């Protein structure tokens, strides 16, 4: 399918943009082309879509299930017990809810760490966006669980990818406080042998650092490094409490960091050092939402504003966390972290983008669309979303929206009874 977007604001000028198959093929004034689909862009701007590098998508069904607790009691008392009751079907329906939420807020990719990866892959395939899907390695130092997790991962990796053009299969380890050395070793070897992306929660809280130091005489970063888990295909989520030595180690290995400002604030985990880290490794800082039970939504457009404000607070400087840097982290860097030639509106790049309504009050006036999108806009300003050359939201509508909401309501009713 071809899409021709006419007279749209791109950067600081108006142009036509032609999409063929899954790429931007031409950006020029007055393109003549017999396309099936023409979009009038005269009141709109085109911007890169968002790439969410840390997510537990199906947790959208646990939105508001448990709030106002610190990370460890929140996980142990509420989240892990209810997660143990969820079925593959629950994960499929919850993933559809999460993807609907993502599309509505301009996200076309998420890196997921959860259970029943095949159910989430099915939802991604049907709804037209991209994802990196992994099963979470977490054995709580119980050798029976180590074996079960390894078997589940083997099975998942052998399963056919239902949509290889948009889905990447990867691996994830929950954290150094939930994963044994045996399982870390297995994950490291499996990722290396299969050239897989790896996601890990790292130094999310001070407590994690203190306990790791007591137990292993290493920081969490050093522990991951001792298992060769820091590579250019590793995405380290949170990374709130890093020493200068940890930062140097991560920098040397070329791993990516995923800044999750809202989850870190809500769980009072601490403040990510965006400015310092972005200055040191500007291509390696990406943005994530975390799951919707610690955020409590998957809106990257909300996260970019908070990311900038927290960066200013953390650095005690109004010039830190600049809109353009935060936006780049949430778009271009996120795509590059997963090897996607995307995250920018450029001829030859994958055709992923959002169209923003310049007549929405939050976008008026429009001296600088990047400033508006970071500091002013919300999801309601996004009218259309294109992923892989296909409209996944057209004029604010996503296919099957009502059915997805109704199914999620039914799943939540079931969960309420399990409480
Ligand atoms: Zn997480």
Boltz pocket constraint, residues with backbone or C-beta under 6 A from the ligand:
constraints:
  - pocket:
      binder: B
      contacts: [[A, 54], [A, 55], [A, 56], [A, 201], [A, 237], [A, 290], [A, 291]]
      max_distance: 6.0
